[in-house]
Amino acid sequence: MKRGAGKVFVSLAILVFTFAILFYLYSYQNNISGKTVLTGYATTQICEATGSAKCWYVDSSLSSSGTHDGTSWATAWTSIGSVTGVHAGDFVYISGGATGSSQTYSTSSWKPTGGSAGNPITYKIGQDSSHNGNVFFSGSGTWLTASNYLVVSGDAGDGKMHFILNSGYSQGANVPGTVGTRISYINFSSNLGDGVDGQGITQFELDHIWVKIAGTAVDHFLSCGIDDPSWDGSKIHDNTIYVPKESNSANGADVFQITGSGFSLYNNLISGYIVAWTGGGMQHGDGIQTLKGSYIKIYNNIFQNMPNSMILWMDIMVLLQIYTFTTIFYK
């Protein structure tokens, strides 16, 4: 190779390398656990949507003036009720303020738009340090009226529940007839008289919930009819649930009233706590009250201080394919 040609080759190599570095910096993306960090904004934006799906943003701390189209933190919607135009597979991030702080959103009977099979719409706490504080929901009646193929999650990746219900709500969630609903990492707090209700549901998941059901005559935390056709269709797991009971008697609230098939209950802490019970002698408190069904798994749960049965099979003649193990009982 001639000396002049060698210089040209080296120059071209340096040029190509420099261009590659500049292009990388310009289009920088850092993908960690499916999260895309976009740095071309005034604040970091994390987006977990894939393919043609989009990410949207809600931030109650923004001024009401200016543009609010939900497409970035800078132009975020300022209320949950403003969310519109979302489609299957999209993510809607809700700001809790900076790490360690909180923001409040008013909503009652919140019914978020759902997605489609394999492409739920996810409503989630903000994932970066400027928006992963705590979100307090304020309202009355039922907090969440679910839709099909919906995820509502207070998970910021740190194992904490960043979605918290303020006092005022009487029920956590109403999910009748839904398919593919997941409610996750929510602190239901200690004011609810009813937790979760819904008949005819499938592909349901309730996980990482903390709740202390209030009242002296309440019936249950969860009452659901689940219709999955095989094992693990619906899952209720990693929850901490306290329900009221009367001292030195079998009276109190049930935790899970479930009928149907294809559900698994595991890694739950289920506990009674003493109140001045007024519910009468007809309401005995059971940990799990299963009326009928099949393809049921119950394992790795801890039951403590329940006034009546830890697990009560109401109609053993119609129970098939039951799988239980490693369950700890404390009376």
Buried (B, 14 or more C-beta within 10 A) or exposed (E): EEEEEEEEEEEEEEEEEEEEEEEEEEEEEEEEEEEBBBEEEEEBBBBBBEEEBBBBBBBBEBEEEEEBEBBBBBBBBBBBEEBEEBEBBBBBBBBBBBBEBEBBBBBBBBEBBBBEEEBBBBBBBBBBEBBBBBBBBBBBEBBBBBBBBBBBBBBBEEEBBBBBBBEBBBBBBBBEEBBBBBBBBBBBBEBBBBBBBBBBBBBBBBBBBBBBBBBEBBBBBBBBBBBBEEBEBBBBBBBBBBBBBBEEEBBBBBBBBBBBBBBBBBBBBBBBEEBEBEBEEEBBBBBBBBBBBBBBBBBBBBBBBBBBBBBBBEEEEEBEEBEEEEBEBEE
